[in-house]
Amino acid sequence: MKKTLIYLCVLCVSVVACNKRSSGPDVSDIKIEVQVQPFFIDVFEMDEKSIVESIDQLKLNYPSYLEPYSQQIIKVGSTHHPEYPQRLLSFLNYEDNRDVYKACKELFGNTQELNQELTEAFRHYKYYFPQAPIPQVYLHTSYFNESIAMDSSWVSVSVEKYLGADCEFYEWLSTPKYLRRKMVPQKLVPDVMKAMAMGNFTFQTKNEDVISKMIAQGKIQYFIKSMIPSIEDTLLFDYSPAQMKWCEGHEADVWASMVEQKHLYNTERMVMQKYVGDSPFTYYLGQDSPGRAAVYVAYKIIESYMKNNPSVELMDLINNADAHLILREARYRP
């Protein structure tokens, strides 16, 4: 069995704001049609009276997926184990799982809109990476174990993590409100593209310091924006409209503060985490600031770099591990 890569996506919620949108390149001639497979419905609606036959049908329908789903996502063991049918039934019939399934089916039972959004995103992906294969996209539930799982031929999304910021399940799980900003249906497609970036490319850094960590995160945000040019800034950065306004209004102040405190080339792990890690606010910028404000600044540096170096392709940006060089050549002036 191929090694399955599991990518955890942080969960928060996002609100739509009136930000400027970019149309991006014309991808209408790229012939790709993504058809999402709602695997979670097929599993939960199996005929339990003939469970062995139902599992055999799942094996036929999902030959490269059922095994890693069972072993690595819901962790009930191999499909070849004699106790597998009973273990799977125990997972499916757990009362809370049934409640989660109902909520997921209500929101993601119809995949038409999702198909369209993913098709558009993967057309952009193909535009920038013409030789790259397009994976099958599955929807699964994992009882909040994983967010996105990925293999060479598929990407699978745990839909119970995109049920909306006010979903009662997140309240029961005591998920902090600032982390719920990503837990909305609109975040699913950006998270798939983020998984494509992290699963297929290496965002290495030549140096281990604050600016290098910032630039690495800024590259990922720029990648997502390239795949989904129309994405709202609030959704891209997981900010409320007020937080987005704060970043736009304080961009120069954030940069000046980092320079003044000599943090850009600081190599302390805790300092790096306080700038780019998820948190209710950015530690060094005060409680009025949103978390990861430095990542917003890094994104603006990347924008300046790409604007001032028009010959640089997206793949060139990804492969450039020298954040210090990117900063110099960006000629960034907030």
C-alpha positions as CSV (number, residue, x, y, z in Angstrom):
1,M,0.0,0.0,0.0
2,K,1.3,3.4,-0.9
3,K,2.3,5.6,2.0
4,T,-0.6,8.0,2.8
5,L,0.3,11.5,3.8
6,I,-2.0,13.1,6.3
7,Y,-2.1,16.8,6.5
8,L,-3.7,18.5,9.4
9,C,-5.4,21.7,8.6
10,V,-6.1,24.1,11.4
11,L,-9.8,24.8,12.0
12,C,-11.3,28.2,12.1
13,V,-14.0,30.3,10.6
14,S,-14.1,33.0,8.0
15,V,-16.5,35.8,7.0
16,V,-16.9,37.4,3.6
17,A,-15.8,40.9,3.3
18,C,-15.8,43.4,0.4
19,N,-12.2,42.9,-0.6
20,K,-10.8,43.5,-4.1
21,R,-10.9,40.3,-6.2
22,S,-8.4,39.2,-8.9
23,S,-9.7,37.5,-12.0
24,G,-6.4,35.6,-12.6
25,P,-5.5,34.0,-15.9
26,D,-8.0,32.7,-18.4
27,V,-8.4,28.9,-17.7
28,S,-11.6,28.3,-19.6
29,D,-9.9,26.2,-22.3
30,I,-8.4,23.8,-19.7
31,K,-10.6,20.7,-20.0
32,I,-10.9,19.5,-16.4
33,E,-14.1,18.5,-14.6
34,V,-13.8,17.6,-10.9
35,Q,-16.4,15.2,-9.6
36,V,-16.3,14.9,-5.8
37,Q,-17.0,11.5,-4.4
38,P,-19.1,11.7,-1.2
39,F,-17.5,8.6,0.3
40,F,-19.0,9.3,3.8
41,I,-22.5,8.8,2.4
42,D,-21.6,5.5,0.8
43,V,-20.1,4.3,4.1
44,F,-22.9,5.4,6.5
45,E,-25.7,4.2,4.3
46,M,-24.4,0.7,3.8
47,D,-26.7,-2.2,4.3
48,E,-25.6,-3.4,7.7
49,K,-27.6,-6.7,7.4
50,S,-25.2,-7.7,4.6
51,I,-22.1,-5.8,5.9
52,V,-19.5,-8.2,4.3
53,E,-21.1,-7.7,0.9
54,S,-21.3,-4.0,1.4
55,I,-17.7,-3.8,2.3
56,D,-16.7,-5.8,-0.7
57,Q,-18.6,-3.2,-2.8
58,L,-16.7,-0.4,-1.1
59,K,-13.5,-2.1,-2.0
60,L,-14.5,-2.2,-5.6
61,N,-15.6,1.4,-5.7
62,Y,-12.6,2.8,-3.7
63,P,-9.8,0.4,-4.4
64,S,-6.9,2.7,-3.4
65,Y,-8.7,4.6,-0.7
66,L,-10.7,2.3,1.7
67,E,-7.6,0.7,3.2
68,P,-5.8,4.0,4.1
69,Y,-9.1,5.5,5.3
70,S,-9.7,2.5,7.6
71,Q,-6.1,2.3,8.9
72,Q,-4.9,5.8,9.1
73,I,-7.9,8.1,9.2
74,I,-10.5,6.4,11.4
75,K,-7.9,3.8,12.8
76,V,-10.2,0.7,12.8
77,G,-7.5,-1.5,11.3
78,S,-7.0,-3.3,8.0
79,T,-9.9,-4.2,5.8
80,H,-8.4,-7.7,5.7
81,H,-8.7,-8.3,9.4
82,P,-11.5,-10.7,10.3
83,E,-12.9,-8.2,12.9
84,Y,-12.9,-5.4,10.4
85,P,-16.7,-5.5,9.7
86,Q,-17.5,-5.2,13.4
87,R,-15.0,-2.5,14.0
88,L,-16.3,-0.4,11.1
89,L,-19.9,-0.9,12.3
90,S,-18.9,0.2,15.8
91,F,-17.5,3.4,14.3
92,L,-20.5,4.0,12.2
93,N,-23.1,3.3,14.9
94,Y,-21.4,5.4,17.6
95,E,-24.3,7.8,18.5
96,D,-22.2,11.0,18.1
97,N,-20.9,9.9,14.8
98,R,-24.4,9.4,13.5
99,D,-25.3,13.0,14.6
100,V,-22.2,14.3,12.9
101,Y,-23.1,12.4,9.7
102,K,-26.5,13.9,9.6
103,A,-25.1,17.4,9.8
104,C,-22.5,16.6,7.1
105,K,-25.0,15.1,4.7
106,E,-27.3,18.1,5.1
107,L,-24.5,20.4,4.2
108,F,-22.4,18.3,1.7
109,G,-24.9,15.8,0.4
110,N,-25.2,17.9,-2.8
111,T,-21.8,18.4,-4.3
112,Q,-22.7,20.4,-7.4
113,E,-21.4,23.7,-6.2
114,L,-18.3,22.1,-4.7
115,N,-17.6,20.4,-8.0
116,Q,-17.7,23.7,-9.7
117,E,-15.4,25.4,-7.2
118,L,-12.8,22.6,-7.3
119,T,-12.9,22.4,-11.1
120,E,-12.1,26.1,-11.3
121,A,-9.3,25.7,-8.7
122,F,-7.8,22.7,-10.4
123,R,-7.9,24.4,-13.8
124,H,-5.7,27.0,-12.3
125,Y,-3.5,24.3,-10.8
126,K,-3.1,22.7,-14.3
127,Y,-2.4,26.2,-15.8
128,Y,0.6,26.6,-13.6
129,F,1.7,22.9,-13.5
130,P,0.6,21.4,-16.9
131,Q,2.2,18.0,-16.2
132,A,0.8,17.5,-12.8
133,P,-1.9,14.9,-12.4
134,I,-5.3,15.9,-10.9
135,P,-6.3,13.8,-7.9
136,Q,-9.7,12.3,-7.1
137,V,-11.4,14.2,-4.3
138,Y,-13.2,12.3,-1.6
139,L,-15.3,13.5,1.3
140,H,-15.1,11.6,4.5
141,T,-15.8,11.9,8.2
142,S,-13.3,10.9,10.8
143,Y,-14.9,12.1,14.1
144,F,-12.6,15.1,14.1
145,N,-9.4,13.0,13.8
146,E,-8.0,14.4,10.6
147,S,-8.8,17.3,8.3
148,I,-7.2,16.4,5.0
149,A,-5.6,13.2,3.9
150,M,-3.6,12.9,0.7
151,D,-2.0,10.2,-1.4
152,S,-0.6,10.3,-4.9
153,S,-3.9,9.8,-6.6
154,W,-6.5,11.3,-4.2
155,V,-7.2,14.0,-1.7
156,S,-9.8,13.4,1.0
157,V,-11.5,16.0,3.2
158,S,-13.0,15.5,6.6
159,V,-16.2,17.4,6.1
160,E,-17.2,17.5,9.8
161,K,-14.5,20.2,10.2
162,Y,-16.3,22.6,7.8
163,L,-19.8,22.8,9.4
164,G,-19.7,26.5,10.3
165,A,-18.3,28.6,13.1
166,D,-21.5,28.3,15.2
167,C,-21.8,24.5,14.9
168,E,-22.6,23.0,18.3
169,F,-20.1,20.2,17.8
170,Y,-17.2,22.7,18.0
171,E,-18.8,24.1,21.2
172,W,-18.9,20.6,22.7
173,L,-15.2,20.1,21.7
174,S,-14.3,23.5,23.3
175,T,-12.7,24.6,20.1
176,P,-11.5,28.2,20.7
177,K,-13.4,30.8,18.8
178,Y,-10.4,32.1,17.0
179,L,-9.7,28.6,15.6
180,R,-13.3,28.3,14.3
181,R,-12.6,31.0,11.7
182,K,-11.6,28.2,9.3
183,M,-14.4,25.9,10.1
184,V,-16.8,27.0,7.4
185,P,-17.8,25.3,4.1
186,Q,-16.1,28.1,2.1
187,K,-12.7,27.1,3.5
188,L,-12.9,23.5,2.1
189,V,-11.6,24.3,-1.4
190,P,-8.8,26.6,-0.2
191,D,-7.7,23.9,2.2
192,V,-7.6,21.3,-0.6
193,M,-5.3,23.6,-2.6
194,K,-3.2,24.2,0.5
195,A,-2.8,20.4,0.8
196,M,-1.8,20.3,-2.9
197,A,0.9,22.8,-2.2
198,M,2.2,21.1,0.9
199,G,1.9,17.6,-0.4
200,N,3.5,18.2,-3.8
201,F,6.1,20.9,-3.2
202,T,8.8,21.5,-0.7
203,F,8.7,24.9,0.9
204,Q,12.2,24.7,2.3
205,T,14.0,27.6,3.8
206,K,17.7,28.3,3.6
207,N,17.8,29.9,7.0
208,E,15.9,29.3,10.2
209,D,14.8,32.7,11.3
210,V,11.6,34.8,11.6
211,I,11.7,36.3,8.1
212,S,12.3,32.8,6.5
213,K,9.3,31.3,8.4
214,M,7.2,34.3,7.4
215,I,8.2,34.0,3.7
216,A,7.5,30.3,3.7
217,Q,4.0,30.9,5.0
218,G,3.5,33.8,2.6
219,K,4.4,31.5,-0.3
220,I,1.6,29.1,0.7
221,Q,-0.9,32.0,0.9
222,Y,0.2,33.2,-2.5
223,F,-0.1,29.7,-3.9
224,I,-3.7,29.5,-2.7
225,K,-4.5,32.9,-4.1
226,S,-3.0,31.8,-7.5
227,M,-5.3,28.7,-7.5
228,I,-8.4,30.7,-6.4
229,P,-7.9,34.3,-7.7
230,S,-11.4,35.3,-6.6
231,I,-10.9,34.3,-2.9
232,E,-11.7,37.0,-0.5
233,D,-8.8,38.3,1.7
234,T,-10.8,37.5,4.8
235,L,-11.2,33.9,3.8
236,L,-7.6,33.6,2.6
237,F,-6.2,34.9,5.9
238,D,-9.0,33.6,8.2
239,Y,-9.8,37.1,9.4
240,S,-12.9,38.9,10.3
241,P,-13.6,42.1,8.3
242,A,-12.3,44.1,11.3
243,Q,-9.1,42.1,11.6
244,M,-8.5,42.5,7.9
245,K,-8.9,46.2,8.2
246,W,-6.5,46.2,11.1
247,C,-3.8,44.4,9.0
248,E,-4.3,46.7,6.0
249,G,-4.2,49.8,8.2
250,H,-1.2,48.7,10.3
251,E,1.0,46.9,7.7
252,A,3.7,49.6,7.9
253,D,3.5,49.6,11.7
254,V,3.9,45.9,11.9
255,W,7.0,46.0,9.7
256,A,8.5,48.9,11.5
257,S,8.0,47.1,14.9
258,M,9.7,44.0,13.6
259,V,12.6,45.9,12.3
260,E,12.9,48.0,15.5
261,Q,12.8,45.0,17.7
262,K,15.4,43.2,15.5
263,H,13.1,40.3,15.1
264,L,13.4,39.7,11.4
265,Y,16.5,37.6,11.7
266,N,15.9,36.2,15.1
267,T,16.4,32.4,15.3
268,E,14.6,31.7,18.5
269,R,11.8,29.1,17.9
270,M,9.4,30.8,20.4
271,V,9.8,34.2,18.7
272,M,9.1,32.6,15.3
273,Q,6.0,30.8,16.6
274,K,4.6,34.0,18.2
275,Y,4.7,35.7,14.7
276,V,3.5,32.9,12.5
277,G,1.6,30.4,14.8
278,D,-2.1,30.3,15.2
279,S,-3.2,32.5,18.1
280,P,-6.0,34.9,19.1
281,F,-3.6,37.8,18.5
282,T,0.1,38.4,17.5
283,Y,2.0,38.5,20.8
284,Y,4.4,41.3,19.9
285,L,1.8,43.5,18.3
286,G,-0.8,43.8,21.1
287,Q,-4.2,42.3,21.7
288,D,-5.9,44.4,19.1
289,S,-3.9,42.6,16.4
290,P,-5.1,39.4,14.8
291,G,-3.0,36.2,15.0
292,R,-0.4,35.6,12.3
293,A,-0.3,39.2,11.3
294,A,3.3,38.7,10.2
295,V,2.0,36.2,7.6
296,Y,-0.1,38.9,6.0
297,V,3.0,41.1,5.8
298,A,4.9,38.1,4.3
299,Y,2.2,37.7,1.6
300,K,2.5,41.4,0.7
301,I,6.3,40.9,0.4
302,I,5.7,38.0,-2.0
303,E,3.3,40.2,-4.0
304,S,6.0,42.9,-4.2
305,Y,8.6,40.3,-5.2
306,M,6.5,38.8,-8.0
307,K,5.5,42.3,-9.3
308,N,9.1,43.5,-9.4
309,N,10.4,40.3,-10.9
310,P,7.9,39.5,-13.7
311,S,10.1,36.8,-15.2
312,V,9.7,34.7,-12.0
313,E,7.2,31.9,-12.4
314,L,5.2,30.4,-9.5
315,M,7.4,27.3,-9.5
316,D,10.5,29.5,-9.3
317,L,9.0,31.2,-6.3
318,I,8.3,27.9,-4.6
319,N,11.8,26.5,-5.3
320,N,13.6,29.6,-4.0
321,A,14.6,28.7,-0.5
322,D,16.5,32.0,0.1
323,A,14.0,34.2,1.9
324,H,16.6,36.9,2.5
325,L,17.1,37.1,-1.3
326,I,13.4,37.3,-1.9
327,L,13.1,40.1,0.7
328,R,15.9,42.1,-1.0
329,E,14.6,41.6,-4.5
330,A,11.0,42.3,-3.4
331,R,11.9,46.0,-2.8
332,Y,9.2,45.9,-0.2
333,R,8.0,49.3,0.9
334,P,4.8,49.1,3.1
